[in-house]
Amino acid sequence: MAGNMQDNFDENGNPIRCSFCGKEQGQVRRLVKGPTNIFICDECVAACSEILEESLASDFMDAACNGKLPGFLNDHGQAAGQPAMDPEAEGFELEDDVRQVITHVPTPHEIYDELSAYVMGQEDAKRAMSVAVYNHYRRVIEGGAALSAFDEASGAGSRLDDDMDEVELAKSNILLLGPTGTGKTLLAQTLARILEVPFAIADATALTEA
């Protein structure tokens, strides 16, 4: 007990405080000591993390709206960073096989490595998202390939197309839960950038305020 009490005071007998907000050891969950007797509390660490996340998210959105990142939507709902596909362009058909549209599906390991390059920690979330995204793409590709093969073998033609209009491929949904500053938005934005798919973000704070 005596050791714990002594840990709350510096060598001059003054209470140890957070160098940023001024709170003492007893007012926060933890104080982390840095070089030259600089201390920071867990609350200030969380606040810094939130500021960094918002800054990174803002940088991502600015780059996307300026056409520097493929796969994002600008303020007009248009894909930024890549030219829009023209259905009338030579060599492009809306009925192209899904395997020609989705040319590369990164493995879960590749997705995880890319996420880790931008997001520190959150290992469980990164692994779950990597596997879920890979399985979704494989389900879409294999489902489209199977339908094309069956269509050719059966000669069903437009009748099969009409029947399949009512079929919906099942997919996995992911819900990210956690306090502000844990990287939820950054994970989703980074994943969209890796896959080069549109990403939309909306602030629901006004709907959830008490």
Secondary structure, 3 states (H helix, E strand, C coil): CHHHHHHCECCCCCECECCCCCCEHHHCCCEEECHHHCEEEHHHHHHHHHHHHHHHHHHHHHHHHCCCCCCEECCCCCEECCCCCCCCCCCCCCCCCHHHHCCCCCCHHHHHHHHHHHCCCCHHHHHHHHHHHHHHHHHHHHHHHHHHHHHHHHCCCHHHHHHHCCCCCCCCCCCCCCCCCCCHHHHHHHHHHHHCCCCCCCCCHHHHCC
